[in-house]
Amino acid sequence: NIFFILALQNTNVANALVMVSLVPLIAAIISFIFLRERLDFFTNAAIFLCLLAVIFIFYDSIGSGRILGDIFGILTAVSVASSLVVIRSAADKNFIPSYVMGKLITAVISSMLLTSFVIGGVDLSYIFLMIFTVGFSFILITFAPRFISASEVGLFFLLETALGPIWVWWFIDEIPTQNTIIGAIFIVFI
């Protein structure tokens, strides 16, 4: 959570989401190392090609001062992929309490960084929307690795990569760079 917030603060939303889209590939690598889940030729090829796309996006960020945000995006992807692999390794355990605890710890840490607790107007509707969508989606993500591999669960993060920049462009008029668009399209098609 904290890496993702730091990514959003230090790069544009599209770049952060492209980095998060690497979750299935990172999960496949971590699963291979720790769970001995086999990687086929196509998965290895996809990992290599996505790595090239990320390097392409990083190259664009170096000149614009967004490299730190991209690094936080990568750290977000590694953290999410690692949690999916942990859930996969102990499919008989209920990890929802740990997700709730993680969200509470994030809230406490974040509250220490606030300059004001004043919330009003449309922000209240955003808070409700975020609690519902993030909470419900992570409950489903917690159950999914019991039935499919961590890398397959991570594939659902690609929807966020494809749709997130569109929503941000639409609602707050943040336009992704050309390299980010090209890299994102490349990753989604892989």
Secondary structure, 3 states (H helix, E strand, C coil): CHHHHHHHHHCCHHHHHHHHCCHHHHHHHHHHHHCCCCCCHHHHHHHHHHHHHHHHHHHHHHCCCCHHHHHHHHHHHHHHHHHHHHHHHCCCCCCHHHHHHHHHHHHHHHHHCCCCCCCCCHHHHHHHHHHHHHHHHHHHHHHHHHCCCHHHHHCCHHHHHHHHHHHHHHHHCCCCCHHHHHHHHHHHHC
